[in-house]
Amino acid sequence: MMKKIILLLCMVLASVCCMAQNAKEALKVLDKTAAIVGRNGGAYAGFSISGSKLGATNGTIAIKGNKFYAHTPQATIWFNGKTQWAYMKATNEVNVTTPNEAKQAQMNPYKFITLYKSGYSLTSKKQGNTYQIHMVAQDKKRSIQELYITIGKNYIPSQVKMRQGTNWTTINITNFKAKNQSDAVFTFNAKEFPKAEVIDLR
């Protein structure tokens, strides 16, 4: 009986050590990814997005830290780190909001680079030449409960899948380029849309 207990304890300890090592590997990969994606000057990429509530679209995105500018055939979105402006082409309206982290992440596939360091359990799995990082929220009230991030050996992510409640959103990322961005890119300029109706929803 004692031998069985000792064996069981050894197995539990080995499992805990393995999980801790796995979490360290995931953190290491994400740190390297964040250094490339979150470079001070900014970056640019193409993306396609699909989800049960969002439908599907594609476009381009410029990022710089927590700021982003996304353009699709249907809409253009500016986010300066606090305020978001969404221009809807069909209605010629600009909706002004202060989005939560889930709303930001739905349009900014790189939002995970500011999420992973706190409040998430991390695991890593190697698949061929890519890493698959799994992030699970430790707080059940967190707006984004779960993420899967596929990262290449060059530490550039190619896909982000995120779960909000029971709804999954998938974002595929292409043609990532390190490219300096002006801060002005991330703020809506009303002079460029003189006939648009601005609706403040804050």
VMD Tcl script that draws the C-alpha trace (Angstrom):
set ca {
  {0.00 0.00 0.00}
  {2.80 2.40 0.99}
  {4.64 1.65 -2.29}
  {1.47 2.52 -4.25}
  {1.10 5.83 -2.38}
  {4.77 6.71 -3.00}
  {4.43 5.77 -6.67}
  {1.28 7.89 -6.97}
  {3.00 10.87 -5.30}
  {5.98 10.50 -7.66}
  {3.64 10.49 -10.65}
  {1.83 13.61 -9.38}
  {5.15 15.39 -8.76}
  {6.44 14.42 -12.21}
  {3.22 15.70 -13.77}
  {3.42 19.02 -11.88}
  {7.09 19.47 -12.88}
  {6.23 18.69 -16.50}
  {3.38 21.23 -16.48}
  {5.63 23.89 -14.95}
  {8.31 23.22 -17.57}
  {5.67 23.34 -20.32}
  {4.36 26.69 -19.02}
  {7.95 28.03 -19.03}
  {8.37 26.97 -22.66}
  {5.07 28.63 -23.62}
  {6.11 31.84 -21.83}
  {9.49 31.80 -23.59}
  {7.85 31.43 -27.03}
  {5.31 34.19 -26.28}
  {8.04 36.51 -24.97}
  {9.97 36.13 -28.25}
  {6.76 36.58 -30.27}
  {5.77 39.70 -28.32}
  {9.24 41.21 -28.89}
  {8.80 40.85 -32.68}
  {5.11 41.71 -33.00}
  {5.16 44.44 -30.35}
  {8.25 46.25 -31.67}
  {8.28 49.94 -30.77}
  {7.95 51.17 -34.35}
  {4.92 49.04 -35.18}
  {3.99 46.43 -37.79}
  {1.60 45.65 -40.64}
  {-0.18 42.47 -41.80}
  {-3.11 40.99 -43.70}
  {-5.84 39.04 -41.91}
  {-9.04 37.08 -42.36}
  {-11.54 36.66 -39.55}
  {-14.52 34.35 -39.03}
  {-16.83 33.58 -36.15}
  {-20.31 32.37 -35.34}
  {-21.47 35.88 -34.43}
  {-19.20 37.93 -36.70}
  {-19.59 36.22 -40.06}
  {-16.43 36.44 -42.18}
  {-14.29 39.21 -43.61}
  {-10.67 40.03 -44.47}
  {-8.47 43.08 -44.58}
  {-5.26 44.69 -43.39}
  {-4.11 45.84 -39.99}
  {-1.43 48.21 -38.69}
  {-0.41 47.90 -35.03}
  {1.80 49.73 -32.56}
  {1.72 48.51 -28.98}
  {-1.94 48.38 -27.95}
  {-3.03 50.64 -30.84}
  {-4.38 49.36 -34.14}
  {-5.88 50.45 -37.45}
  {-7.88 47.84 -39.37}
  {-9.40 48.17 -42.83}
  {-11.90 45.75 -44.42}
  {-14.29 46.15 -47.38}
  {-17.12 46.83 -44.92}
  {-15.47 48.97 -42.24}
  {-12.43 50.91 -41.08}
  {-11.49 50.90 -37.39}
  {-9.08 53.13 -35.48}
  {-8.05 52.44 -31.86}
  {-5.62 54.79 -30.11}
  {-5.25 52.68 -26.96}
  {-8.38 54.08 -25.30}
  {-10.99 55.20 -27.84}
  {-12.23 53.25 -30.87}
  {-13.81 54.73 -34.00}
  {-15.57 52.36 -36.40}
  {-16.57 53.74 -39.80}
  {-19.30 51.65 -41.46}
  {-19.23 52.11 -45.23}
  {-22.83 50.95 -45.80}
  {-24.37 53.55 -43.46}
  {-21.69 56.28 -43.62}
  {-21.61 56.29 -39.81}
  {-18.75 56.41 -37.32}
  {-19.45 54.70 -33.98}
  {-17.25 55.92 -31.10}
  {-16.75 53.44 -28.22}
  {-14.40 52.42 -25.43}
  {-14.01 48.68 -26.18}
  {-13.28 45.95 -23.62}
  {-10.43 43.48 -24.19}
  {-12.66 41.01 -26.06}
  {-13.89 43.67 -28.50}
  {-10.29 44.80 -29.07}
  {-9.13 41.23 -29.66}
  {-11.85 40.58 -32.25}
  {-10.27 43.22 -34.50}
  {-6.67 43.07 -33.30}
  {-5.23 39.53 -33.61}
  {-2.14 40.66 -31.71}
  {-4.04 41.60 -28.55}
  {-2.70 38.40 -26.93}
  {0.75 40.00 -26.62}
  {-0.63 42.19 -23.81}
  {-2.77 39.43 -22.23}
  {-0.50 36.44 -21.69}
  {1.64 37.81 -18.86}
  {-1.14 37.93 -16.30}
  {-4.28 35.97 -15.54}
  {-3.79 33.01 -17.92}
  {-2.46 29.47 -17.55}
  {-0.13 28.60 -20.43}
  {0.78 25.35 -22.18}
  {2.85 24.75 -25.32}
  {2.80 21.97 -27.92}
  {5.22 21.61 -30.85}
  {3.58 20.65 -34.16}
  {6.13 20.26 -36.96}
  {7.73 23.69 -37.42}
  {5.12 25.52 -35.35}
  {4.24 26.02 -31.71}
  {0.66 25.87 -30.52}
  {0.18 27.89 -27.37}
  {-2.96 27.33 -25.29}
  {-4.05 30.13 -22.94}
  {-6.82 29.55 -20.38}
  {-8.16 32.35 -18.18}
  {-7.72 31.79 -14.44}
  {-10.68 34.09 -13.73}
  {-13.98 32.71 -15.09}
  {-15.30 36.28 -15.44}
  {-12.56 37.24 -17.91}
  {-14.08 38.35 -21.24}
  {-11.70 36.11 -23.23}
  {-11.74 32.68 -21.60}
  {-9.46 30.72 -23.92}
  {-7.01 31.22 -26.81}
  {-5.06 28.98 -29.16}
  {-2.15 30.74 -30.88}
  {-0.20 29.12 -33.72}
  {3.34 30.53 -33.96}
  {5.99 29.73 -36.58}
  {9.64 28.96 -35.90}
  {10.35 32.61 -36.80}
  {8.12 33.57 -33.82}
  {5.49 35.20 -36.04}
  {1.91 34.08 -35.32}
  {-0.17 32.72 -38.20}
  {-3.47 32.05 -36.41}
  {-5.32 33.11 -33.27}
  {-8.46 31.30 -32.08}
  {-10.28 32.80 -29.11}
  {-13.34 31.86 -27.08}
  {-15.72 34.36 -25.54}
  {-18.46 32.49 -23.67}
  {-19.37 29.64 -26.03}
  {-18.46 31.55 -29.19}
  {-15.19 30.98 -31.05}
  {-13.51 33.52 -33.36}
  {-10.68 32.51 -35.71}
  {-8.20 35.03 -37.13}
  {-5.65 33.98 -39.78}
  {-2.66 36.28 -40.25}
  {-0.57 36.71 -43.41}
  {2.28 38.85 -44.77}
  {3.48 40.16 -41.40}
  {5.98 43.01 -41.87}
  {7.87 45.08 -39.34}
  {6.93 48.58 -40.48}
  {7.10 51.87 -38.58}
  {3.71 53.48 -37.95}
  {2.88 57.09 -37.11}
  {0.69 57.57 -34.01}
  {-1.70 59.62 -36.18}
  {-2.65 56.42 -38.07}
  {-4.58 55.15 -35.03}
  {-6.87 58.18 -34.54}
  {-9.96 58.98 -36.63}
  {-9.61 62.17 -38.70}
  {-13.07 63.71 -39.19}
  {-11.78 65.90 -42.06}
  {-11.35 62.77 -44.19}
  {-15.04 61.82 -43.70}
  {-16.84 65.20 -43.78}
  {-20.28 63.69 -44.56}
  {-20.16 60.83 -42.08}
  {-22.45 60.89 -39.04}
  {-20.45 60.50 -35.81}
  {-22.35 58.60 -33.10}
  {-20.79 58.67 -29.61}
  {-21.71 55.43 -27.81}
  {-19.38 55.86 -24.83}
}
mol new
graphics top color blue
foreach p $ca { graphics top sphere $p radius 0.5 }
foreach p [lrange $ca 0 end-1] q [lrange $ca 1 end] { graphics top cylinder $p $q radius 0.2 }
display resetview
